[in-house]
Amino acid sequence: MGLEDLDLLLAEWRHYYNWERPHSSLNGLIPIDRITEISDQTPLFEDVSQHYLVKKERFQEQNYKLDLQLRKLKPSL
């Protein structure tokens, strides 16, 4: 099997997984069905980026205990 054959097989598998196979984590729905269910409620990138303010983002440390300590500090101006 060559690389092109493998690419084709993987593409077919991805299609099956996302467009045909029911998922237990989605209560038996197919992922594309779930996407169409919530598409009206899901904001587009443009909407999100217009309302996103970097200054309101809090730095989050990967280490949980350290992050808890950092949360107690006052934010700098």
Rosetta silent file (secondary structure, phi, psi, omega in degrees, C-alpha in Angstrom):
SEQUENCE: MGLEDLDLLLAEWRHYYNWERPHSSLNGLIPIDRITEISDQTPLFEDVSQHYLVKKERFQEQNYKLDLQLRKLKPSL
SCORE:     score description
SCORE:     0.000 S_00000001
   1 L     0.000  129.696 -179.768    0.000    0.000    0.000 S_00000001
   2 L   -91.076  175.319 -179.156    1.396    3.360   -1.017 S_00000001
   3 H   -63.687  -39.000  178.800    1.103    6.749    0.637 S_00000001
   4 H   -64.481  -40.112  177.741   -1.636    7.865   -1.763 S_00000001
   5 H   -63.218  -41.397  179.447   -3.675    4.743   -0.955 S_00000001
   6 H   -64.760  -42.548  177.131   -3.272    5.416    2.751 S_00000001
   7 H   -58.818  -42.076  179.489   -4.367    9.051    2.312 S_00000001
   8 H   -65.436  -44.839  178.619   -7.487    7.871    0.485 S_00000001
   9 H   -61.760  -41.526  178.605   -8.316    5.283    3.156 S_00000001
  10 H   -66.233  -38.707  177.448   -7.896    7.853    5.921 S_00000001
  11 H   -63.993  -41.052  177.617  -10.113   10.336    4.091 S_00000001
  12 H   -64.576  -40.962  179.436  -12.802    7.671    3.711 S_00000001
  13 H   -64.869  -44.295  178.496  -12.535    6.783    7.394 S_00000001
  14 H   -59.600  -41.750  178.794  -12.817   10.464    8.462 S_00000001
  15 H   -62.321  -47.852  179.111  -15.893   10.856    6.285 S_00000001
  16 H   -59.636  -45.700 -175.811  -17.507    7.765    7.779 S_00000001
  17 H   -63.347  -39.374 -174.887  -16.606    8.807   11.331 S_00000001
  18 H   -96.430  -19.432 -174.004  -18.016   12.331   11.012 S_00000001
  19 H  -117.094  -14.896 -174.819  -20.879   11.893    8.525 S_00000001
  20 L  -128.324  -29.357 -171.774  -22.247    8.363    8.975 S_00000001
  21 L   -88.577  123.077  174.334  -21.292    6.837   12.343 S_00000001
  22 L   -66.474  143.296 -179.163  -23.522    7.486   15.380 S_00000001
  23 E  -114.436  130.205 -179.982  -21.574    8.619   18.450 S_00000001
  24 H   -64.965  -32.711  179.814  -22.534    7.576   21.963 S_00000001
  25 H   -69.537  -14.737  177.122  -21.185   10.860   23.352 S_00000001
  26 H  -108.443   23.950 -178.946  -23.731   12.659   21.148 S_00000001
  27 L    56.369   41.182  176.142  -26.616   10.433   22.297 S_00000001
  28 L    84.798    1.376  178.238  -26.499    8.408   19.100 S_00000001
  29 E   -79.639  157.335  171.387  -26.338   11.376   16.754 S_00000001
  30 L   -85.760  139.647 -176.435  -23.996   11.625   13.822 S_00000001
  31 H   -49.290  -41.263 -178.733  -21.579   14.574   14.306 S_00000001
  32 H   -65.632  -32.203  176.327  -22.906   16.444   11.274 S_00000001
  33 H   -66.346  -39.675  178.421  -26.438   16.149   12.679 S_00000001
  34 H   -66.062  -40.013  178.689  -25.283   17.673   15.964 S_00000001
  35 H   -60.970  -45.008 -179.799  -23.543   20.490   14.127 S_00000001
  36 H   -67.956  -29.100  176.625  -26.705   21.350   12.216 S_00000001
  37 H   -63.263  -40.742 -173.261  -28.687   21.236   15.494 S_00000001
  38 H  -105.392    4.929 -175.166  -26.550   23.904   17.141 S_00000001
  39 L   -61.980  -34.075  178.805  -25.419   25.936   14.126 S_00000001
  40 L   -69.067  -24.594 -178.285  -27.944   28.721   14.799 S_00000001
  41 L   -93.773   -9.413 -174.708  -26.600   29.069   18.351 S_00000001
  42 L   -95.168  118.378 -179.197  -22.923   28.957   17.388 S_00000001
  43 L   -70.674  148.684  176.453  -21.339   32.363   16.715 S_00000001
  44 L   -80.082  163.778 -178.005  -19.150   32.800   13.671 S_00000001
  45 H   -54.856  -42.380 -177.803  -15.508   33.801   13.960 S_00000001
  46 H   -60.938  -41.976  179.150  -16.275   37.389   12.959 S_00000001
  47 H   -64.643  -44.100 -178.821  -18.830   37.760   15.765 S_00000001
  48 H   -65.861  -46.357 -176.191  -16.503   36.305   18.360 S_00000001
  49 H   -66.211  -29.853  177.961  -13.476   38.341   17.284 S_00000001
  50 H   -68.303  -31.020 -176.006  -15.469   41.608   17.383 S_00000001
  51 H  -100.643   -1.658 -177.995  -16.427   41.014   21.020 S_00000001
  52 L   -84.263  127.669  178.285  -13.154   39.527   22.235 S_00000001
  53 L  -119.966  115.114 -178.089  -11.068   41.813   24.424 S_00000001
  54 H   -59.207  -36.876 -177.369   -7.529   40.686   25.151 S_00000001
  55 H   -62.667  -23.206  179.955   -7.384   42.960   28.208 S_00000001
  56 H   -88.564   -8.615  178.697  -10.164   40.941   29.833 S_00000001
  57 L   -74.412  135.731  176.658   -8.350   37.627   29.370 S_00000001
  58 L   -98.342  134.446  174.754   -6.749   36.282   32.489 S_00000001
  59 L   -64.068  133.119  178.993   -3.389   34.588   32.249 S_00000001
  60 L  -120.450  117.895  178.656   -3.812   30.963   33.272 S_00000001
  61 L   -75.840  141.385 -178.781   -0.831   29.066   34.604 S_00000001
  62 L   -66.063  -34.598  178.453   -0.625   25.415   33.602 S_00000001
  63 L   -77.644  117.051 -172.671    0.224   24.375   37.167 S_00000001
  64 H   -60.508  -45.617 -178.672   -3.118   24.374   39.007 S_00000001
  65 H   -63.639  -42.177  177.212   -1.779   25.198   42.479 S_00000001
  66 H   -65.585  -39.553  178.813    0.288   28.085   41.151 S_00000001
  67 H   -61.076  -40.592  177.551   -2.683   29.299   39.122 S_00000001
  68 H   -60.835  -39.535  178.098   -4.818   29.424   42.278 S_00000001
  69 H   -67.946  -40.850 -179.804   -2.183   31.608   43.931 S_00000001
  70 H   -65.566  -32.383  179.081   -1.930   33.886   40.899 S_00000001
  71 H   -61.158  -29.710 -177.778   -5.703   34.405   40.873 S_00000001
  72 L   -74.867  -19.044 -179.676   -5.451   36.038   44.288 S_00000001
  73 L   -74.763  149.163  176.551   -3.077   38.730   42.994 S_00000001
  74 L   -75.535  139.019  178.242   -4.475   42.039   41.799 S_00000001
  75 L   -67.986  144.109  177.512   -4.201   42.475   38.043 S_00000001
  76 L   -78.562  158.367 -177.772   -1.682   45.068   36.914 S_00000001
  77 L   -74.932    0.000    0.000   -2.836   48.100   34.984 S_00000001
